[in-house]
Amino acid sequence: MPNYILTDRLLVRPYVASDGPEVVELLNDFAVSKWMSTIPHPYTDADVQLVNADGSSRWPELAAITLKGEIVGGISAGDHFGYWIGRAHWGQGIATEAAAAMLHYLFESEGRDEVTTGVFAGNRASSRILDRLGFREVSRNMIPCAARGDGIEVANINLSVDRSHWGQVSWDN
């Protein structure tokens, strides 16, 4: 993960300890957490563990998405690409802008040949974004969703995009 990625509107940067309250506020919304496998609901201060005791990032593959200095979501550059946006910021193109910038970094700076992700069936907004970015379905499975409760599994669509297809973005959908 780079120190930061700058887009026209966004700064994508590593999380710092002081981000905790904003992250808790945004993720403690079932409308957001129900689309992620590992985020519980309710999401509390006890759940957010962004940095180690020495101040280093606990999750170096995760980054904050900020708009005008405010955290509006998060994105993962790890083995499993993913992102989330707080509900107040939906419909503003933030996820698409941040995801496109992160993919550019992963393909061009890290030299990856392929990026994989997953989206819960029914998450039309994320499905549209991933389709626009060139992701294509490779399989389906059932996976746990912590926000929905212990033992609850949700239909998941596994997707991938390779270097030759990621730049073929369709903005007309």
N, C-alpha and C positions, 0 to 999 in steps of 0.2 A: 504494500500500500504506500503510495507516495505521501509526502508531507501535506500536500493539498492538490486539489483539482479546481480550477477556476473556469466557470462557464460565463455566458453573458449575464446571468442573474444570480448564479449560485456559487457558493464556496463549499466544496466537499473536503472535509478535514478530519483528522483523528479525533475521537472523543477525548474529553478531559473530565476530571472529577466534577467540576462545577456544572457540567451538562446534565447531571443526574436528575434534578427536579423537573427540567423541561422534558426529558425523555420519559420520566414517570407520568407526567401529565398527558403526554401524547399517546403513550401506549396503554394507559389505563382507560381505554375506550374500546368496548367490545366490538364496535364497528371496524376498528383497526386490528385488534389482536385476533379476532376470529379467522383472519386470513393468513396467520402465521402458525407454524407447527409448535414452536418452543416457547412462545410468550404466554404466560398464564394470565388469567383474568379473575380477580382484579390484579393489576400490576402495581406493586408498591415500592417504596424506598428499599425494602429488603431484597427486592428482585434485581435492582439495577446495580451492576458491579462493572463499571466501565474501566477502572484503573486498578493496578496493583498498589500495594503499600508504598512502593518507591516512586509512584506517579507514572510508571510506564503503562502503556495500554494493555489491558487484560485481554482484549480481543483485537489484535493488530490488523486483522482483515476487515474489521468493521469501521465505518466512517459516518460522521454526522453530515447531513445535508442541511446547509444553512442558507437562509434568504434574508438579506439585510441584517445579518448578525444574529438572527433568531433560528434556533433549530426547528426544522419543519419535518425531518424524517431521518432515515438512516439507510445505508447501503453496504453491501458486503462484496468484497473483492476476493473472497476466499474460494475454495474449491466449488462451493455452491453459491452462485450469483443470486442476490436477492436485494429487495429494497422495501421500504415502507414509508408512508407519508401520513402525517397527522390529518385527521378529518377536516379541520378548518382550512387545509391547504389543497384539498382534492380539486380536480378539475382545472388546475392552473398550468398544467404541462410540466410541473416540477419533476415528477417521477421520470417522464420521458427524457427530459434534459439531463438529469443526473445519471440515469442509466446509460444514455448514449455516451456521455463523457467518460463514465467508468469503463464501458466496453472499449472505447477508443484507447484508454490507458492499458487495459488488459491485453488487447491485440497488438498495439503498436509499441508500448514500452516494456511490457512483460514478455511479449512474443508468444502469447498463447495461440494455439491453433483452434481451440474450441472452448466455449463457455457453456455450462449447463445450469439449469434452474428448474424450478417447479412452481406450479400455480394451482391453488385449489379450484376444483371445478365450481363454476358459479361466480368466480371472481372476474367478471367481464371487463372491468377497467384494466386490471393488470394483464389480462389475456390480450386485450387490444394493444397495449403498449409493447408487450413482448413480440407480438406478431409484427408490428411496425418496425421493430428492431431486427427482424429477420429470424427470430427463434421459431423452430418447428417442433411439433410433437414427436417424441421418440417412444414413449410408453405411458402407461397409467398404472397406478397402484393406490392402495389405501395407506394413509399415515396418520399417526396420532396428532391431535390438535389440543394443546394444553388449555387454551382459553375455553374450549367447549366442554372440558371435563375429563376426568380420568377414564380411560378406556374408550373414549370417543375417537373414532377414526373417520377421516374425511377423504373423499376421492381426490387424488392428486394427479395432475398432468405433468409429466417430465418432459422438458424441452431442451433443445440445444441449438446453438448457432456456431457456425465455423467462420473462420477468417474470411472466406470468399463470399459469405452471404450477409455479414453483419452490416455492412455499409449500404445495403440495398433497402433503405428505409422508405416506407410508403406512408406519407402523411395524409393521404386522402381518405382513410378509413374513418 
